Amino acid sequence: MKIIDAKVFIGGPAKNYVTLKIMTDQGVYGLGDATLNNRETLPAAYLQDYLIPNLIGLDPRRSEDIWQFFYRGAYFRRGPIAMAAFGAIDMALWDIKGKLANMPVYELFGGLSRDGAMVYAHATGSDLEDLMDSISHYVEQGYKAVRVQCGIPGMPTASYAVPEHKGEGKHYITDFAGIRPKVEVWDTDKYLRYMPDALAEIRDRFGPDLKILHDVHHRLLPREAAEFAKAVEPARLFWLEDPTPAEDQNALRMIRQHSTTPIAIGEVFNSVWDCNRLIEDELIDFIRIAVTYGGGITPVKRIVDLAGLHNVRTGFHGAPSHSPISMAAQSHLNAWAPNFGIQEYLVLGTPECDALFPSDHRMDNGMIHVSDAPGLGVDFDETEAKRYSYKPGSHPVVRLQDGTMWNY
Ligand SMILES: [Mg+2]
C-alpha cells in the first residue's frame, strides 16, 4: 500500500483552516489539520515544499516510522510550525488506519472509557454583569463547565477575550482587518485587585456545582501568579489557566508552593520536552497541549500516558483555530484517555462549518459524543472548500501603559 498524492487547502468560514488530504493507491484517504493560528501559510508551505514530496510512495500504515522520519530527519527539532505540519500528517495516517481497520480511531487506543466527554464553553462580558448574562446563556444550554472572562474596571483597553461593549457576546480574537495587530494595554495591579472578588461573586451567583474556569493568558509574573492563585481559592475554580508564560517551568513550582488552586497549562506547547518536568514533578493538574501543534496523535498520546502516571488530567486546547479534524482527533483521545479531564469547545457547528467538514460527532448537554464511523469520523467537502481562501489576519499584542511589550 502506498501514498500516491497529498493536497493542502487553506480557508474556511471565518478561519484559515489548513487541511491536509492524503490519498492512497487503494482509494482510502486520510485528513489532517495543520492550522497554526495567524501563521497558517507556514505549516502549509512546509507540507507542500518538503513533507509531501517525501510522503509520496511511503506505506501509510507505518505512521510511527513516518513520524520519526520527519521529526528526526529535520535535524532542527520541535517548533510549532514543524509540529503542526507533522501533526496533520499523523492525524491523516490514523484516519487511514481506522478506515482500513473499519473501526473508529478510539478503538485502536483501547476503546471507550466514558459515555461522553465534558466540554467547557467561553463566557465573556465587557463587565461582570455582562459576563453573568453570558454564563447564564451557557448554563441554560446544559453546559456543566464555563470559562469566565470579563472587563476590569479602569483597564486602559479591553483585555484578552473581553468584548469592548456590553452584549457583544462572542469574541473570536483573530482580527481580519489586516496583518498588523491591534494593541491591548494591560495593568496587572488593576487585574489583581478586581478579579478574585469577581470570581467569588460568580461562584455565589451560580452555586457549587458549576465548573468555573478562568484564563490569565500568561499575563502574570510567577510571584503575582502565586498571589492570585491563593486569592481565588474561595471561588473553588475547576482550573486556573496559563497563569504565567509557559516556557518557564520553574514558575509553576512557585504557584504550587502557595496555592491548591488547580492549574492548567500548555496550549502553546509543541513537545513533551515543554512539559515533562511539570508533569513528573506534579506541578500542574491539567495538560492543555493540542493534537495539532503537539505533532499529532502519536506524540500527544505519549504525553497523555505520561500525565496519567502523575495524576495530571487532559484539557486539550479547543479554540476556533482548531478545525473539526483536529477536534475529532482530540475527541477520540478524550473518549479513550483514562485520565481525561475536560475539552475546550467553541461552537464549530455553524451550517457553513458543518458543510465543509461533515461528521456525526455531536454535542449534547455540554458533552461531546464521538462518532463511531471508521477513522476520525470527519470528512472534507472539496467543492465547498472552493468558496474559501486565505485571509490575512492577526490576534492582538499586549503592551503595558508605558509602552513595554508584554505577553499576549
Ligand atoms: Mg487559553
Boltz pocket constraint, residues with backbone or C-beta under 6 A from the ligand:
constraints:
  - pocket:
      binder: B
      contacts: [[A, 215], [A, 217], [A, 241], [A, 242], [A, 267]]
      max_distance: 6.0
